[in-house]
Amino acid sequence: MTVKTKKYQLDNKTYISIALKNVMLEFWWVWIIPVVIMLIPIFVEGAFGWCLGISITLIVLYVLFWLIQFAGVTQLEQNKILFEKLAYEIDSRHIMIKLDSKRGMPVTWDTVKKVKKGNDYFLFFLSKVQFIYLPNKVFRTDNDVKFVETIIKRKKLL
């Protein structure tokens, strides 16, 4: 059986927020650095202001760096296709991303690293910043959602 979805266009803001959240979670260890810097005043008297300033600056620069990266991805010409209206066909062999009835690209299940299922969406991660976001509203019936969830469980990605 193949699940065919309605056409869906990924919003730039949605892409940026999902990618930013995923990178922040993937690189969780980076958040330890500002905490360690904030521990310096325990050993050095009068360094609280400097440590607080450095920690806040590092956090702002880190988040800003990734935010600029993801905002830039949405503007690149070679990535424009990711933000066009696309239809998806999902079966046990692959996920077919279709631009129209004649042009499409298969994504095999072995390229999907993990899948996150939210209350109203599926998120297929291909890498840290490449993903396929499918809200439940793109599926035609509730049975399609259940079938996709079954496929994901069989592939041990959920």
HUVENGI-V903751 format. One record per residue. N is the residue number from 1. RES is the residue in three letters. SS is DSSP state (alpha for helix, beta for strand, coil for the rest). OMEGA is omega in whole degrees, -180 to 180 (* if undefined). Layout:
n:res:ss:omega
N:RES:SS:OMEGA
N:RES:SS:OMEGA
This chain:
n:res:ss:omega
1:MET:coil:179
2:THR:coil:177
3:VAL:beta:177
4:LYS:beta:-179
5:THR:beta:171
6:LYS:coil:176
7:LYS:coil:-178
8:TYR:beta:178
9:GLN:coil:178
10:LEU:coil:179
11:ASP:coil:179
12:ASN:alpha:-179
13:LYS:alpha:178
14:THR:alpha:178
15:TYR:alpha:-177
16:ILE:alpha:-177
17:SER:alpha:179
18:ILE:alpha:-179
19:ALA:alpha:180
20:LEU:alpha:179
21:LYS:alpha:-179
22:ASN:alpha:179
23:VAL:alpha:179
24:MET:alpha:178
25:LEU:alpha:180
26:GLU:alpha:180
27:PHE:coil:-177
28:TRP:alpha:-175
29:TRP:alpha:179
30:VAL:alpha:-178
31:TRP:alpha:178
32:ILE:alpha:-176
33:ILE:alpha:177
34:PRO:alpha:178
35:VAL:alpha:178
36:VAL:alpha:178
37:ILE:alpha:178
38:MET:alpha:177
39:LEU:alpha:-179
40:ILE:alpha:-180
41:PRO:alpha:176
42:ILE:alpha:-177
43:PHE:alpha:-177
44:VAL:coil:-178
45:GLU:coil:176
46:GLY:coil:-178
47:ALA:coil:-175
48:PHE:alpha:-179
49:GLY:alpha:179
50:TRP:alpha:-178
51:CYS:alpha:178
52:LEU:alpha:179
53:GLY:alpha:179
54:ILE:alpha:-180
55:SER:alpha:-180
56:ILE:alpha:179
57:THR:alpha:179
58:LEU:alpha:-180
59:ILE:alpha:-179
60:VAL:alpha:-180
61:LEU:alpha:-180
62:TYR:alpha:180
63:VAL:alpha:179
64:LEU:alpha:178
65:PHE:alpha:-178
66:TRP:alpha:178
67:LEU:alpha:178
68:ILE:alpha:178
69:GLN:alpha:-176
70:PHE:alpha:176
71:ALA:alpha:178
72:GLY:alpha:179
73:VAL:alpha:-179
74:THR:alpha:-178
75:GLN:alpha:-178
76:LEU:coil:-178
77:GLU:alpha:-177
78:GLN:alpha:179
79:ASN:alpha:-179
80:LYS:alpha:-178
81:ILE:alpha:179
82:LEU:alpha:-175
83:PHE:alpha:174
84:GLU:coil:178
85:LYS:coil:-178
86:LEU:beta:173
87:ALA:beta:-178
88:TYR:beta:173
89:GLU:beta:-175
90:ILE:beta:173
91:ASP:coil:-175
92:SER:coil:179
93:ARG:coil:-175
94:HIS:beta:170
95:ILE:beta:180
96:MET:beta:177
97:ILE:beta:-173
98:LYS:beta:175
99:LEU:coil:173
100:ASP:coil:-175
101:SER:coil:-178
102:LYS:coil:-176
103:ARG:coil:179
104:GLY:beta:180
105:MET:beta:178
106:PRO:beta:172
107:VAL:beta:-178
108:THR:beta:-176
109:TRP:alpha:180
110:ASP:alpha:176
111:THR:alpha:178
112:VAL:coil:-177
113:LYS:coil:178
114:LYS:beta:179
115:VAL:beta:176
116:LYS:beta:178
117:LYS:beta:175
118:GLY:coil:179
119:ASN:coil:-176
120:ASP:coil:179
121:TYR:beta:168
122:PHE:beta:179
123:LEU:beta:-179
124:PHE:beta:-179
125:PHE:beta:176
126:LEU:coil:173
127:SER:coil:-178
128:LYS:coil:-176
129:VAL:coil:176
130:GLN:coil:-178
131:PHE:beta:174
132:ILE:beta:-179
133:TYR:beta:-180
134:LEU:beta:174
135:PRO:beta:-178
136:ASN:alpha:-179
137:LYS:alpha:179
138:VAL:alpha:178
139:PHE:beta:-175
140:ARG:coil:-179
141:THR:coil:176
142:ASP:alpha:178
143:ASN:alpha:177
144:ASP:alpha:178
145:VAL:alpha:-180
146:LYS:alpha:179
147:PHE:alpha:177
148:VAL:alpha:178
149:GLU:alpha:177
150:THR:alpha:178
151:ILE:alpha:-179
152:ILE:alpha:179
153:LYS:alpha:179
154:ARG:alpha:178
155:LYS:coil:179
156:LYS:coil:179
157:LEU:coil:-177
158:LEU:coil:*
